[in-house]
Amino acid sequence: MNSFTVDVIGIVGVVIVVVTYFLLQSEKIDSKGFLYSFFNAFGSLLILYSLLYNWNLASFIIEFIWILISLYGLKKWYRSKKTS
């Protein structure tokens, strides 16, 4: 895959994470809802993918942890919907 495509994938991930955070701060989405955790995980996954081509250990670690926390949030959301 060429460098430009990898950069675009990473930038799309950054935009998703930043817009998601803005939506949270502007109270358009709920931090305990599906969208917040899903978009954080998806955006971080795109960033992580770009980091496989443009390696940076510190960035890889934070994005990996971000994905794990987001998956935890999705699990909590799923369990809350299941018991409702």
TATA-V768273 format. One record per residue. PHI is phi in degrees with one decimal (NA if undefined). OMEGA is omega in radians with two decimals (NA if undefined). BURIAL is + if it has 9 or more other ideal C-beta (glycine too) atoms within 8 Angstrom, else -. Layout:
BEGIN
[[PHI;OMEGA;BURIAL] [PHI;OMEGA;BURIAL]]
END
This chain:
BEGIN
[[NA;-3.09;-] [-78.7;-3.04;-] [-61.2;-3.13;-] [-62.3;-3.14;-] [-62.8;3.12;-] [-62.9;3.10;+] [-62.3;3.13;+] [-62.4;3.12;-] [-60.0;3.11;+] [-63.6;3.13;+] [-66.3;3.07;-] [-59.7;3.08;+] [-60.4;3.11;+] [-61.9;3.13;+] [-60.3;3.13;+] [-61.2;-3.12;+] [-65.1;-3.11;+] [-68.1;3.12;-] [-64.6;3.10;+] [-60.9;3.12;+] [-64.8;3.09;-] [-62.2;3.12;-] [-61.9;3.08;+] [-65.2;-3.10;+] [-66.2;3.12;-] [-90.1;3.07;-] [60.1;3.08;-] [-90.3;3.06;-] [-132.3;-3.11;+] [-98.9;-3.13;-] [-64.1;3.12;-] [-96.8;-3.11;-] [-85.6;-3.13;+] [-62.0;-3.01;-] [-60.1;-3.10;+] [-60.7;-3.12;+] [-69.2;-3.13;+] [-63.0;-3.11;+] [-66.5;3.06;+] [-64.2;3.13;+] [-65.6;-3.10;+] [-66.0;3.12;+] [-61.7;3.12;+] [-66.5;3.09;+] [-63.6;3.10;+] [-65.3;3.09;+] [-62.9;3.13;+] [-59.5;3.11;+] [-59.5;3.14;+] [-64.9;3.14;+] [-71.2;3.07;+] [-67.5;3.12;-] [-97.0;3.13;+] [-121.4;-2.93;+] [-63.5;3.00;-] [-151.4;-3.02;-] [-58.8;-3.11;-] [-61.0;3.13;-] [-66.7;3.11;+] [-61.2;-3.12;+] [-62.1;-3.11;-] [-65.3;3.14;-] [-69.5;3.10;+] [-62.5;3.11;+] [-65.2;3.11;-] [-59.2;3.11;+] [-64.3;3.14;+] [-59.7;3.13;-] [-65.1;3.12;+] [-65.6;3.08;+] [-65.1;3.04;+] [-61.0;3.10;-] [-61.7;3.10;+] [-65.6;3.10;+] [-63.5;3.10;-] [-62.2;3.13;+] [-61.5;-3.12;+] [-61.7;3.14;-] [-64.7;3.14;-] [-68.8;3.11;+] [-72.4;-3.14;-] [-66.9;-3.11;-] [-87.7;-3.12;-] [-77.4;NA;-]]
END
